[in-house]
Amino acid sequence: MTLALAASARAESQTCTAQSLLPTPWICTVNTTASIVIGDVLSLTLSATTTALTPPSANDYDAGFVANTGPTATVRANRAWRLQISASTATWSAVNTQPGVNARPNKPAGDLLEARALGGPFTALTTTPATVASGTASAGTASSFFFRTLYGWALDTPGAYSLVVRFTLLAP
C-alpha cells in the first residue's frame, strides 16, 4: 500500500483578534507594506506646433536670411534628460504657387538654422538629431528656439515650402 501526502501553500491575510473579559482593553496590530516602482516620466510640450516663417523681402535676399522666433519647448522630467532637434527630411517640401515658375525642389534642410538665443549662435538643421538642451529632474524647464531661414536670389524661387522640425526628448 502506498500513502501519498501533499501539502499546499495558501496565501493568507494577517489576522489579529483581541478578546478579554477584563476591563483592560487589548490592542491588536497588523501591518501591511505599501510599495511602488516609479519609472521614467518625461514630458515635452511645444508652445506651437507650427511656426510661420516670414517671407523674404529684397533686403532679406540681400542679407541672405530672415530671422523668426520659433517655439518654446518645456520639459518636465523626474530624472536627467536631453532634448534633441533635427529635420525629418533632408530637403524642404516645395509646391508650385505661380504658373510657369517651379518651386525649388531641393531646398536643403540646412537652410533652416536654429539657436537658443535671439542672436545665435545658429546651427544648420540636419536629419541627424543634435542635442540642444539638457537638464536634471524638473517640474518645468523652458527652452526658447529661434530660426534663421537662408535665402539666395538665384536659388529660392516662388513657392510654398515646409519642413518638419523634430524635437525629441530622451533620458540619457
Secondary structure, DSSP 8 states (H G I E B T S, - for coil): --------------------SSSS-----------------EEEEES-S--------HHHHHHTEEEEEEEEEEEEESS-EEEEEEESSSB-EEE--BTTB---TT-BGGGEEEESSTT---EE--SS-EEEEEESSEEEEEEEEEEEEE--TTT--SSEEE--EEEEEE--
